[in-house]
């Protein structure tokens, strides 16, 4: 008997939403960092704020990309990590809809069942 378990459709959509969040978040954060660097010469404090928010924003979204890759491995700790990362995005209202979808799906029975045991999906 094979250990192959097909990924549920809802989890596939979670992966799509994670990639959307990751790509758009890294792009937006990179733009924010670029603007922050362009303001460095001015003495108004805007550059420091842009950079202080921009770098962690990019880091969180790079973590989302890594999590999107790891979903196939069904790691138990990944579900909780994704939920925490989704909560961290709530202040950024642009990502509220995808973040709510991911959080809702991961807390559903199908989301909990997917991360119960570690297996490789082919």
C-alpha positions as semicolon CSV with decimal commas, in nm:
position;residue;x (nm);y (nm);z (nm)
1;X;0,000;0,000;0,000
2;X;0,130;0,346;-0,090
3;X;0,184;0,637;0,151
4;X;0,054;0,876;-0,115
5;X;-0,225;1,103;0,004
6;X;-0,369;1,353;-0,243
7;X;-0,370;1,712;-0,123
8;X;-0,725;1,834;-0,054
9;X;-0,853;2,108;-0,283
10;X;-0,887;2,354;0,006
11;X;-0,520;2,306;0,096
12;X;-0,423;2,359;-0,270
13;X;-0,606;2,692;-0,257
14;X;-0,421;2,775;0,065
15;X;-0,094;2,723;-0,122
16;X;-0,215;2,953;-0,403
17;X;-0,315;3,219;-0,148
18;X;0,021;3,186;0,029
19;X;0,209;3,238;-0,298
20;X;-0,009;3,540;-0,378
21;X;0,061;3,686;-0,035
22;X;0,432;3,608;-0,057
23;X;0,492;3,753;-0,404
24;X;0,282;4,066;-0,356
25;X;0,419;4,119;-0,004
26;X;0,782;4,088;-0,109
27;X;0,718;4,324;-0,402
28;X;0,544;4,578;-0,180
29;X;0,803;4,550;0,095
30;X;1,087;4,587;-0,152
31;X;0,925;4,900;-0,291
32;X;0,886;5,036;0,061
33;X;1,253;4,966;0,138
34;X;1,357;5,134;-0,189
35;X;1,156;5,444;-0,105
36;X;1,302;5,440;0,246
37;X;1,655;5,431;0,107
38;X;1,576;5,722;-0,125
39;X;1,471;5,928;0,178
40;X;1,783;5,855;0,383
41;X;1,943;6,194;0,313
42;X;1,645;6,388;0,445
43;X;1,629;6,461;0,817
44;X;1,261;6,398;0,883
45;X;1,255;6,044;1,023
46;X;1,044;5,903;0,740
47;X;1,332;5,696;0,605
48;X;1,390;5,521;0,936
49;X;1,021;5,438;0,969
50;X;0,997;5,310;0,610
51;X;1,302;5,089;0,660
52;X;1,195;4,971;1,007
53;X;0,863;4,853;0,866
54;X;0,985;4,745;0,521
55;X;1,253;4,493;0,615
56;X;1,037;4,291;0,859
57;X;0,753;4,302;0,604
58;X;0,977;4,145;0,340
59;X;1,103;3,887;0,593
60;X;0,750;3,779;0,690
61;X;0,655;3,736;0,327
62;X;0,969;3,538;0,249
63;X;0,871;3,309;0,538
64;X;0,528;3,271;0,377
65;X;0,695;3,160;0,054
66;X;0,899;2,903;0,246
67;X;0,583;2,781;0,420
68;X;0,405;2,750;0,083
69;X;0,683;2,517;-0,028
70;X;0,670;2,313;0,295
71;X;0,291;2,255;0,297
72;X;0,340;1,940;0,087
73;X;0,550;1,787;0,366
74;X;0,260;1,808;0,613
75;X;0,479;1,924;0,903
76;X;0,279;1,954;1,225
77;X;0,439;2,280;1,338
78;X;0,376;2,445;1,000
79;X;0,002;2,494;1,055
80;X;0,057;2,695;1,374
81;X;0,341;2,890;1,213
82;X;0,115;2,983;0,923
83;X;-0,160;3,094;1,158
84;X;0,082;3,320;1,346
85;X;0,211;3,467;1,019
86;X;-0,147;3,534;0,908
87;X;-0,221;3,718;1,233
88;X;0,092;3,928;1,183
89;X;-0,051;4,044;0,850
90;X;-0,380;4,176;0,990
91;X;-0,252;4,537;1,014
92;X;-0,186;4,528;0,638
93;X;-0,548;4,545;0,521
94;X;-0,449;4,468;0,162
95;X;-0,379;4,107;0,257
96;X;-0,675;4,069;0,490
97;X;-0,890;3,861;0,253
98;X;-0,621;3,604;0,161
99;X;-0,503;3,591;0,523
100;X;-0,857;3,529;0,647
101;X;-0,904;3,253;0,388
102;X;-0,579;3,081;0,487
103;X;-0,654;3,108;0,859
104;X;-1,011;2,982;0,813
105;X;-0,902;2,685;0,601
106;X;-0,618;2,589;0,836
107;X;-0,851;2,590;1,136
108;X;-1,114;2,380;0,957
109;X;-1,124;2,003;1,002
110;X;-0,970;1,954;0,659
111;X;-0,680;2,182;0,748
112;X;-0,621;2,012;1,084
113;X;-0,637;1,666;0,926
114;X;-0,382;1,756;0,658
115;X;-0,114;1,846;0,913
116;X;-0,171;1,547;1,144
117;X;0,111;1,331;1,013
118;X;0,415;1,404;0,804
119;X;0,413;1,248;0,459
120;X;0,544;1,337;0,121
121;X;0,293;1,423;-0,147
122;X;0,391;1,338;-0,502
